[in-house]
């Protein structure tokens, strides 16, 4: 009798174990994993923090279950170093079996992950990096941030039309800086403008002071500036220390230099700076006012354009999962993302089905003081701008 009971007990245990394994597998199938790779430390840390904050806010507002799947975000800090990005992307895809990789604070990081996205057939949602060719590096890349040519061509046209004849350029020496410079120069010089000085500064820990002296000596009407988000505060501090704010040389460029995240700390030297960009915390739509209020309440800070890239990136993932009826394979998700359109805090946006790149409004803005705070106040809108870099091809 004892032997028989023992056999039954063993059989029951085995059945329970099998059921537990099956249940665990089912539970695993019900989890949708997003590997978020962003710089949370180092010079680009503000980018990573904005994106991470925005994703948390979106999930608080919209829940963490979509199409029957529990959304799990696995945050990894790559410190904007591409070797780190590649290693972390591989670990997330192979070990954690994530359904999507996302984030990518700088272009070299987005490049580093691209072959892994292709090999694993895992969508790579770029929420920050802005070099034009990024989406061409893998058929699985989709972008919700911006491209530098979108803004740089428009500020080039604006400068010519507003009496700026001579410009000195200061750009960070890496792919986005080169993109911004080439796009601006092409439009500005085609309109009759002249580049009187051109300097490129190191991406890592730049000291702008000696380059700013060259700008001052060139006596341009304006300086075209591109530095990545996070470095604008240091740039404007040294711009003021060198007295360029009092020399009549205004700053123009894409909006990275006056990121809302850091703008209030830049001081009055930044007043009057004119930039072309895709987002301002002062954007007057009801949706943006709600977004800014919720973000401030949650994180006690103002959202910048990197936060919007993250907010729209997680929205795209949620909606793709809904549209694909809960299918989690990369091809189904990618097909759902192509052509998607919605109202963002920045205005109407869509994903170009051919290039998988973002189409969005670009605004000309001027830094002004509003209720004692500094804001990029929009005064002109260019609607539904595609990436000009791809339009030529």
DRENDO-1510 file (C-alpha; in Angstrom, 1 decimal, always signed):
<recs>
REC; n; res; u; v; w
REC; 1; UNK; +0.0; +0.0; +0.0 .
REC; 2; UNK; +2.8; +2.4; +0.9 .
REC; 3; UNK; +4.6; +1.7; -2.4 .
REC; 4; UNK; +1.5; +2.4; -4.4 .
REC; 5; UNK; +0.9; +5.7; -2.6 .
REC; 6; UNK; +4.5; +6.7; -3.1 .
REC; 7; UNK; +4.2; +6.0; -6.8 .
REC; 8; UNK; +1.0; +8.1; -7.0 .
REC; 9; UNK; +2.7; +10.9; -5.1 .
REC; 10; UNK; +5.6; +10.9; -7.5 .
REC; 11; UNK; +3.2; +10.9; -10.5 .
REC; 12; UNK; +1.2; +13.7; -9.0 .
REC; 13; UNK; +4.4; +15.7; -8.4 .
REC; 14; UNK; +5.5; +15.2; -11.9 .
REC; 15; UNK; +2.2; +16.3; -13.2 .
REC; 16; UNK; +2.2; +19.4; -11.0 .
REC; 17; UNK; +5.8; +20.2; -12.2 .
REC; 18; UNK; +4.7; +19.8; -15.9 .
REC; 19; UNK; +1.7; +22.1; -15.2 .
REC; 20; UNK; +3.9; +24.6; -13.5 .
REC; 21; UNK; +6.4; +24.6; -16.5 .
REC; 22; UNK; +3.5; +25.0; -18.9 .
REC; 23; UNK; +2.0; +27.8; -16.8 .
REC; 24; UNK; +5.4; +29.5; -16.7 .
REC; 25; UNK; +5.7; +29.2; -20.4 .
REC; 26; UNK; +2.2; +30.7; -20.9 .
REC; 27; UNK; +3.1; +33.5; -18.5 .
REC; 28; UNK; +6.3; +34.2; -20.4 .
REC; 29; UNK; +4.3; +34.4; -23.6 .
REC; 30; UNK; +2.1; +37.0; -22.0 .
REC; 31; UNK; +5.0; +39.3; -21.2 .
REC; 32; UNK; +6.1; +41.8; -23.9 .
REC; 33; UNK; +9.7; +42.9; -23.2 .
REC; 34; UNK; +11.2; +46.2; -24.3 .
REC; 35; UNK; +15.0; +46.6; -23.9 .
REC; 36; UNK; +15.6; +50.3; -23.3 .
REC; 37; UNK; +19.2; +51.3; -24.0 .
REC; 38; UNK; +19.9; +54.9; -23.1 .
REC; 39; UNK; +22.7; +56.9; -21.5 .
REC; 40; UNK; +21.8; +57.4; -17.8 .
REC; 41; UNK; +25.4; +58.5; -16.9 .
REC; 42; UNK; +28.0; +60.6; -18.6 .
REC; 43; UNK; +27.7; +63.7; -20.8 .
REC; 44; UNK; +24.4; +62.5; -22.4 .
REC; 45; UNK; +22.7; +61.5; -19.1 .
REC; 46; UNK; +19.9; +64.1; -19.5 .
REC; 47; UNK; +18.8; +62.4; -22.7 .
REC; 48; UNK; +18.5; +59.0; -21.1 .
REC; 49; UNK; +16.7; +60.4; -18.0 .
REC; 50; UNK; +14.2; +62.3; -20.2 .
REC; 51; UNK; +13.4; +59.2; -22.3 .
REC; 52; UNK; +13.1; +57.0; -19.2 .
REC; 53; UNK; +10.9; +59.5; -17.4 .
REC; 54; UNK; +8.6; +59.9; -20.4 .
REC; 55; UNK; +8.1; +56.1; -20.8 .
REC; 56; UNK; +7.3; +55.8; -17.1 .
REC; 57; UNK; +4.8; +58.6; -17.5 .
REC; 58; UNK; +3.1; +57.1; -20.5 .
REC; 59; UNK; +2.8; +53.7; -18.8 .
REC; 60; UNK; +1.3; +55.4; -15.7 .
REC; 61; UNK; -1.3; +57.1; -17.9 .
REC; 62; UNK; -2.0; +54.1; -20.2 .
REC; 63; UNK; -1.4; +51.0; -18.0 .
REC; 64; UNK; +1.1; +48.2; -18.5 .
REC; 65; UNK; -1.1; +45.7; -20.3 .
REC; 66; UNK; -1.7; +45.9; -24.1 .
REC; 67; UNK; -3.5; +43.3; -26.3 .
REC; 68; UNK; -3.3; +40.8; -23.4 .
REC; 69; UNK; +0.4; +41.3; -22.9 .
REC; 70; UNK; +2.1; +42.6; -19.8 .
REC; 71; UNK; +4.6; +45.3; -20.8 .
REC; 72; UNK; +8.0; +45.0; -19.1 .
REC; 73; UNK; +10.7; +47.6; -19.7 .
REC; 74; UNK; +14.3; +46.5; -19.0 .
REC; 75; UNK; +16.5; +49.6; -18.6 .
REC; 76; UNK; +20.2; +49.5; -19.5 .
REC; 77; UNK; +22.7; +52.3; -19.3 .
REC; 78; UNK; +25.2; +52.4; -22.2 .
REC; 79; UNK; +26.7; +55.8; -21.2 .
REC; 80; UNK; +26.4; +56.7; -24.9 .
REC; 81; UNK; +29.3; +54.4; -25.7 .
REC; 82; UNK; +28.7; +52.2; -28.8 .
REC; 83; UNK; +30.7; +49.2; -27.5 .
REC; 84; UNK; +28.4; +49.2; -24.5 .
REC; 85; UNK; +25.3; +49.5; -26.7 .
REC; 86; UNK; +26.3; +46.5; -28.8 .
REC; 87; UNK; +27.0; +44.3; -25.8 .
REC; 88; UNK; +23.8; +45.3; -24.1 .
REC; 89; UNK; +21.6; +44.9; -27.2 .
REC; 90; UNK; +23.0; +41.4; -27.7 .
REC; 91; UNK; +22.3; +40.4; -24.1 .
REC; 92; UNK; +18.8; +41.8; -24.3 .
REC; 93; UNK; +18.0; +40.0; -27.6 .
REC; 94; UNK; +19.7; +36.7; -26.8 .
REC; 95; UNK; +19.4; +36.3; -23.0 .
REC; 96; UNK; +16.3; +38.3; -22.1 .
REC; 97; UNK; +14.5; +37.6; -25.4 .
REC; 98; UNK; +13.1; +41.1; -25.7 .
REC; 99; UNK; +10.5; +41.9; -28.4 .
REC; 100; UNK; +11.8; +45.4; -29.1 .
REC; 101; UNK; +15.0; +47.3; -28.4 .
REC; 102; UNK; +14.6; +51.1; -28.0 .
REC; 103; UNK; +16.2; +54.3; -26.9 .
REC; 104; UNK; +19.7; +55.1; -28.5 .
REC; 105; UNK; +20.8; +58.5; -27.2 .
REC; 106; UNK; +23.5; +59.1; -29.9 .
REC; 107; UNK; +23.9; +58.0; -33.5 .
REC; 108; UNK; +26.9; +55.7; -32.9 .
REC; 109; UNK; +24.8; +53.7; -30.4 .
REC; 110; UNK; +21.9; +53.4; -33.0 .
REC; 111; UNK; +24.5; +52.2; -35.6 .
REC; 112; UNK; +26.0; +49.6; -33.1 .
REC; 113; UNK; +22.7; +47.9; -32.5 .
REC; 114; UNK; +21.5; +47.9; -36.1 .
REC; 115; UNK; +23.1; +44.6; -37.3 .
REC; 116; UNK; +21.7; +42.8; -34.2 .
REC; 117; UNK; +18.2; +44.1; -34.9 .
REC; 118; UNK; +18.5; +42.8; -38.4 .
REC; 119; UNK; +19.9; +39.4; -37.4 .
REC; 120; UNK; +17.3; +38.9; -34.6 .
REC; 121; UNK; +14.4; +40.4; -36.6 .
REC; 122; UNK; +13.7; +42.7; -33.6 .
REC; 123; UNK; +12.4; +46.2; -34.1 .
REC; 124; UNK; +14.8; +49.0; -33.1 .
REC; 125; UNK; +12.8; +52.1; -32.1 .
REC; 126; UNK; +15.2; +55.1; -32.2 .
REC; 127; UNK; +13.9; +57.7; -29.7 .
REC; 128; UNK; +16.8; +60.2; -29.7 .
REC; 129; UNK; +19.6; +59.9; -32.3 .
REC; 130; UNK; +19.2; +62.2; -35.3 .
REC; 131; UNK; +21.5; +61.4; -38.2 .
REC; 132; UNK; +19.6; +61.0; -41.4 .
REC; 133; UNK; +21.0; +57.6; -42.5 .
REC; 134; UNK; +20.1; +55.7; -39.3 .
REC; 135; UNK; +16.9; +54.1; -40.7 .
REC; 136; UNK; +18.9; +52.8; -43.6 .
REC; 137; UNK; +21.2; +50.7; -41.4 .
REC; 138; UNK; +18.6; +48.1; -40.7 .
REC; 139; UNK; +15.1; +47.3; -42.2 .
REC; 140; UNK; +14.0; +46.9; -38.6 .
REC; 141; UNK; +14.7; +50.5; -37.5 .
REC; 142; UNK; +11.9; +52.9; -36.9 .
REC; 143; UNK; +12.5; +56.5; -35.6 .
REC; 144; UNK; +10.3; +58.7; -33.4 .
REC; 145; UNK; +12.8; +61.5; -32.7 .
REC; 146; UNK; +13.9; +63.7; -35.6 .
REC; 147; UNK; +16.6; +64.1; -38.2 .
REC; 148; UNK; +19.1; +67.0; -38.1 .
REC; 149; UNK; +18.4; +67.9; -41.8 .
REC; 150; UNK; +14.7; +68.5; -40.9 .
REC; 151; UNK; +15.6; +71.5; -38.8 .
REC; 152; UNK; +18.9; +72.6; -40.3 .
REC; 153; UNK; +17.6; +73.1; -43.8 .
REC; 154; UNK; +14.7; +75.2; -42.4 .
REC; 155; UNK; +16.9; +77.5; -40.3 .
REC; 156; UNK; +19.2; +77.9; -43.3 .
REC; 157; UNK; +16.3; +79.2; -45.4 .
REC; 158; UNK; +15.1; +81.4; -42.5 .
REC; 159; UNK; +18.5; +83.0; -42.0 .
REC; 160; UNK; +18.8; +84.1; -45.7 .
REC; 161; UNK; +15.3; +85.5; -45.7 .
REC; 162; UNK; +15.9; +87.5; -42.5 .
REC; 163; UNK; +19.0; +89.5; -43.5 .
REC; 164; UNK; +21.7; +87.2; -42.1 .
REC; 165; UNK; +24.5; +87.3; -44.7 .
REC; 166; UNK; +27.6; +86.0; -42.9 .
REC; 167; UNK; +27.6; +83.0; -40.6 .
REC; 168; UNK; +30.3; +81.2; -38.6 .
REC; 169; UNK; +29.5; +77.6; -37.8 .
REC; 170; UNK; +30.3; +75.6; -34.7 .
REC; 171; UNK; +29.3; +71.9; -34.7 .
REC; 172; UNK; +30.1; +68.8; -32.8 .
REC; 173; UNK; +32.5; +66.5; -34.7 .
REC; 174; UNK; +30.4; +63.4; -35.3 .
REC; 175; UNK; +27.7; +62.2; -37.7 .
REC; 176; UNK; +24.8; +64.4; -36.5 .
REC; 177; UNK; +27.0; +67.5; -36.4 .
REC; 178; UNK; +28.1; +66.8; -39.9 .
REC; 179; UNK; +24.5; +66.3; -41.0 .
REC; 180; UNK; +23.4; +69.6; -39.5 .
REC; 181; UNK; +26.3; +71.5; -41.0 .
REC; 182; UNK; +25.9; +70.1; -44.5 .
REC; 183; UNK; +22.2; +70.7; -44.6 .
REC; 184; UNK; +22.5; +74.3; -43.3 .
REC; 185; UNK; +25.4; +75.2; -45.6 .
REC; 186; UNK; +23.6; +73.9; -48.7 .
REC; 187; UNK; +20.5; +76.0; -48.1 .
REC; 188; UNK; +22.2; +79.1; -46.7 .
REC; 189; UNK; +24.9; +79.4; -49.4 .
REC; 190; UNK; +22.3; +78.6; -52.1 .
REC; 191; UNK; +20.4; +81.6; -50.9 .
REC; 192; UNK; +23.4; +83.9; -51.2 .
REC; 193; UNK; +24.8; +83.5; -47.6 .
REC; 194; UNK; +28.5; +83.2; -46.8 .
REC; 195; UNK; +30.2; +80.9; -44.3 .
REC; 196; UNK; +33.1; +83.0; -42.8 .
REC; 197; UNK; +34.4; +80.5; -40.3 .
REC; 198; UNK; +33.8; +76.8; -39.7 .
REC; 199; UNK; +34.9; +74.9; -36.6 .
REC; 200; UNK; +34.2; +71.4; -35.4 .
REC; 201; UNK; +34.5; +70.6; -31.6 .
REC; 202; UNK; +35.1; +67.3; -30.0 .
REC; 203; UNK; +32.0; +65.4; -29.0 .
REC; 204; UNK; +33.3; +64.3; -25.6 .
REC; 205; UNK; +33.8; +67.0; -22.9 .
REC; 206; UNK; +34.4; +69.9; -25.2 .
REC; 207; UNK; +35.9; +73.2; -24.1 .
REC; 208; UNK; +34.1; +75.7; -26.3 .
REC; 209; UNK; +36.1; +78.8; -25.2 .
REC; 210; UNK; +39.0; +78.7; -27.8 .
REC; 211; UNK; +36.5; +78.0; -30.6 .
REC; 212; UNK; +34.2; +80.8; -29.4 .
REC; 213; UNK; +37.1; +83.2; -29.7 .
REC; 214; UNK; +37.5; +82.3; -33.4 .
REC; 215; UNK; +33.8; +82.9; -33.8 .
REC; 216; UNK; +34.1; +86.3; -32.3 .
REC; 217; UNK; +37.2; +87.3; -34.4 .
REC; 218; UNK; +35.3; +86.3; -37.6 .
REC; 219; UNK; +32.7; +89.0; -36.9 .
REC; 220; UNK; +29.7; +87.1; -38.4 .
REC; 221; UNK; +26.1; +88.2; -38.3 .
REC; 222; UNK; +25.2; +85.0; -36.5 .
REC; 223; UNK; +26.7; +81.7; -35.3 .
REC; 224; UNK; +25.1; +78.4; -36.5 .
REC; 225; UNK; +25.5; +76.0; -33.6 .
REC; 226; UNK; +24.9; +72.3; -33.2 .
REC; 227; UNK; +25.8; +70.5; -30.0 .
REC; 228; UNK; +24.0; +67.5; -28.7 .
REC; 229; UNK; +21.3; +67.8; -26.1 .
REC; 230; UNK; +22.9; +68.1; -22.7 .
REC; 231; UNK; +25.8; +70.3; -23.9 .
REC; 232; UNK; +23.8; +73.4; -24.6 .
REC; 233; UNK; +24.0; +74.7; -21.0 .
REC; 234; UNK; +27.8; +74.6; -21.0 .
REC; 235; UNK; +28.0; +76.2; -24.5 .
REC; 236; UNK; +25.7; +79.1; -23.5 .
REC; 237; UNK; +27.7; +79.7; -20.3 .
REC; 238; UNK; +31.0; +80.0; -22.2 .
REC; 239; UNK; +29.2; +82.0; -24.9 .
REC; 240; UNK; +28.3; +84.6; -22.3 .
REC; 241; UNK; +31.7; +84.4; -20.5 .
REC; 242; UNK; +33.4; +85.3; -23.8 .
REC; 243; UNK; +31.0; +88.3; -24.2 .
REC; 244; UNK; +29.5; +87.1; -27.5 .
REC; 245; UNK; +26.0; +87.8; -26.2 .
REC; 246; UNK; +27.0; +91.5; -26.1 .
REC; 247; UNK; +28.9; +91.5; -29.4 .
REC; 248; UNK; +25.7; +91.3; -31.5 .
REC; 249; UNK; +26.5; +87.8; -32.7 .
REC; 250; UNK; +23.3; +85.8; -32.3 .
REC; 251; UNK; +23.0; +82.1; -32.1 .
REC; 252; UNK; +20.9; +80.2; -34.6 .
REC; 253; UNK; +20.7; +76.5; -35.3 .
REC; 254; UNK; +18.6; +73.3; -34.7 .
REC; 255; UNK; +17.0; +73.3; -31.3 .
REC; 256; UNK; +19.3; +70.9; -29.5 .
REC; 257; UNK; +21.3; +73.9; -28.1 .
REC; 258; UNK; +18.3; +75.3; -26.3 .
REC; 259; UNK; +16.8; +72.1; -25.0 .
REC; 260; UNK; +13.9; +72.8; -22.7 .
REC; 261; UNK; +15.4; +70.4; -20.1 .
REC; 262; UNK; +18.3; +72.8; -19.5 .
REC; 263; UNK; +17.0; +76.1; -20.9 .
REC; 264; UNK; +16.1; +77.8; -17.6 .
REC; 265; UNK; +19.6; +77.4; -16.3 .
REC; 266; UNK; +21.2; +79.1; -19.3 .
REC; 267; UNK; +20.6; +82.7; -18.1 .
REC; 268; UNK; +19.6; +85.8; -20.1 .
REC; 269; UNK; +22.5; +85.4; -22.5 .
REC; 270; UNK; +20.3; +82.9; -24.4 .
REC; 271; UNK; +17.5; +85.4; -24.9 .
REC; 272; UNK; +16.8; +86.1; -28.6 .
REC; 273; UNK; +18.3; +82.8; -29.8 .
REC; 274; UNK; +16.4; +81.6; -32.9 .
REC; 275; UNK; +16.2; +77.9; -33.6 .
REC; 276; UNK; +14.3; +75.5; -35.8 .
REC; 277; UNK; +13.1; +72.4; -34.1 .
REC; 278; UNK; +10.4; +69.8; -33.6 .
REC; 279; UNK; +9.2; +70.5; -30.1 .
REC; 280; UNK; +8.9; +73.2; -27.4 .
REC; 281; UNK; +7.5; +72.9; -24.0 .
REC; 282; UNK; +5.7; +76.2; -24.9 .
REC; 283; UNK; +3.9; +74.5; -27.9 .
REC; 284; UNK; +0.4; +75.8; -27.4 .
REC; 285; UNK; -1.7; +72.7; -28.1 .
REC; 286; UNK; -4.0; +71.3; -25.4 .
REC; 287; UNK; -2.3; +67.9; -25.6 .
REC; 288; UNK; +1.1; +69.5; -25.0 .
REC; 289; UNK; -0.2; +71.5; -22.0 .
REC; 290; UNK; -1.5; +68.3; -20.4 .
REC; 291; UNK; +1.8; +66.5; -21.2 .
REC; 292; UNK; +4.0; +69.3; -19.7 .
REC; 293; UNK; +1.8; +69.5; -16.6 .
REC; 294; UNK; +1.8; +65.7; -16.0 .
REC; 295; UNK; +5.6; +65.5; -16.6 .
REC; 296; UNK; +6.3; +68.4; -14.2 .
REC; 297; UNK; +4.1; +66.9; -11.5 .
REC; 298; UNK; +5.8; +63.5; -11.9 .
REC; 299; UNK; +9.4; +64.5; -12.2 .
REC; 300; UNK; +9.6; +68.2; -11.0 .
REC; 301; UNK; +11.2; +69.2; -14.2 .
REC; 302; UNK; +10.2; +70.5; -17.7 .
REC; 303; UNK; +10.2; +67.9; -20.6 .
REC; 304; UNK; +12.4; +68.6; -23.6 .
REC; 305; UNK; +12.4; +67.1; -27.1 .
REC; 306; UNK; +14.1; +63.9; -25.9 .
REC; 307; UNK; +11.2; +63.3; -23.5 .
REC; 308; UNK; +8.8; +63.6; -26.4 .
REC; 309; UNK; +10.8; +61.2; -28.5 .
REC; 310; UNK; +10.5; +58.6; -25.7 .
REC; 311; UNK; +6.8; +59.3; -25.1 .
REC; 312; UNK; +6.0; +58.9; -28.8 .
REC; 313; UNK; +8.3; +55.9; -29.0 .
REC; 314; UNK; +6.4; +53.9; -26.4 .
REC; 315; UNK; +3.1; +55.1; -27.9 .
REC; 316; UNK; +4.2; +53.6; -31.2 .
REC; 317; UNK; +5.1; +50.3; -29.6 .
REC; 318; UNK; +1.7; +50.1; -27.7 .
REC; 319; UNK; -0.3; +50.9; -30.8 .
REC; 320; UNK; +1.7; +48.4; -33.0 .
REC; 321; UNK; +1.0; +45.7; -30.5 .
REC; 322; UNK; -2.7; +46.6; -30.6 .
REC; 323; UNK; -2.8; +46.8; -34.4 .
REC; 324; UNK; -1.1; +43.4; -34.8 .
REC; 325; UNK; -3.7; +41.8; -32.4 .
REC; 326; UNK; -1.0; +40.9; -29.9 .
REC; 327; UNK; +1.5; +39.4; -32.4 .
REC; 328; UNK; +4.9; +39.9; -31.0 .
REC; 329; UNK; +7.2; +38.8; -33.9 .
REC; 330; UNK; +9.3; +41.6; -35.4 .
REC; 331; UNK; +7.8; +41.5; -38.9 .
REC; 332; UNK; +4.2; +41.9; -37.6 .
REC; 333; UNK; +5.2; +44.7; -35.3 .
REC; 334; UNK; +7.1; +46.5; -38.0 .
REC; 335; UNK; +4.2; +46.2; -40.5 .
REC; 336; UNK; +1.9; +47.7; -37.9 .
REC; 337; UNK; +4.3; +50.6; -37.3 .
REC; 338; UNK; +4.7; +51.7; -40.9 .
REC; 339; UNK; +2.3; +54.5; -41.9 .
REC; 340; UNK; +1.0; +55.0; -38.3 .
REC; 341; UNK; -0.1; +58.5; -37.6 .
REC; 342; UNK; -1.2; +60.3; -34.4 .
REC; 343; UNK; -1.4; +63.5; -32.4 .
REC; 344; UNK; +1.7; +64.0; -30.3 .
REC; 345; UNK; +2.5; +66.7; -27.7 .
REC; 346; UNK; +4.7; +68.2; -30.5 .
REC; 347; UNK; +1.9; +68.2; -33.0 .
REC; 348; UNK; +0.7; +65.7; -35.8 .
REC; 349; UNK; +3.3; +63.1; -36.6 .
REC; 350; UNK; +3.5; +59.9; -38.7 .
REC; 351; UNK; +5.9; +57.1; -39.7 .
REC; 352; UNK; +6.8; +57.2; -43.4 .
REC; 353; UNK; +6.0; +53.7; -44.6 .
REC; 354; UNK; +8.8; +53.8; -47.1 .
REC; 355; UNK; +11.7; +55.1; -45.0 .
REC; 356; UNK; +10.3; +54.2; -41.5 .
REC; 357; UNK; +11.3; +57.7; -40.5 .
REC; 358; UNK; +9.3; +60.4; -38.7 .
REC; 359; UNK; +7.3; +63.0; -40.6 .
REC; 360; UNK; +6.5; +66.0; -38.4 .
REC; 361; UNK; +6.1; +69.8; -38.1 .
REC; 362; UNK; +9.2; +71.9; -37.7 .
REC; 363; UNK; +8.8; +75.2; -35.8 .
REC; 364; UNK; +10.9; +78.4; -35.9 .
REC; 365; UNK; +11.3; +79.5; -32.2 .
REC; 366; UNK; +12.8; +82.4; -30.3 .
REC; 367; UNK; +14.0; +82.2; -26.7 .
REC; 368; UNK; +11.8; +84.6; -24.7 .
REC; 369; UNK; +11.0; +85.1; -21.0 .
REC; 370; UNK; +7.4; +84.0; -20.2 .
REC; 371; UNK; +6.2; +84.5; -16.6 .
REC; 372; UNK; +9.8; +84.7; -15.4 .
REC; 373; UNK; +10.9; +81.5; -17.2 .
REC; 374; UNK; +12.8; +81.0; -20.4 .
REC; 375; UNK; +10.9; +79.3; -23.3 .
REC; 376; UNK; +11.4; +78.5; -27.0 .
REC; 377; UNK; +8.4; +80.5; -28.3 .
REC; 378; UNK; +7.2; +79.3; -31.7 .
REC; 379; UNK; +6.4; +81.9; -34.3 .
REC; 380; UNK; +6.4; +80.0; -37.6 .
REC; 381; UNK; +5.4; +76.4; -38.6 .
REC; 382; UNK; +6.5; +74.2; -41.5 .
REC; 383; UNK; +4.0; +71.3; -41.7 .
REC; 384; UNK; +4.6; +67.6; -42.3 .
REC; 385; UNK; +8.4; +67.8; -43.0 .
REC; 386; UNK; +10.0; +64.6; -44.2 .
REC; 387; UNK; +13.8; +64.1; -43.9 .
REC; 388; UNK; +15.4; +66.1; -46.6 .
REC; 389; UNK; +18.4; +63.8; -46.6 .
REC; 390; UNK; +16.2; +61.0; -47.9 .
REC; 391; UNK; +14.1; +63.2; -50.2 .
REC; 392; UNK; +17.2; +63.6; -52.5 .
REC; 393; UNK; +17.6; +59.9; -53.0 .
</recs>
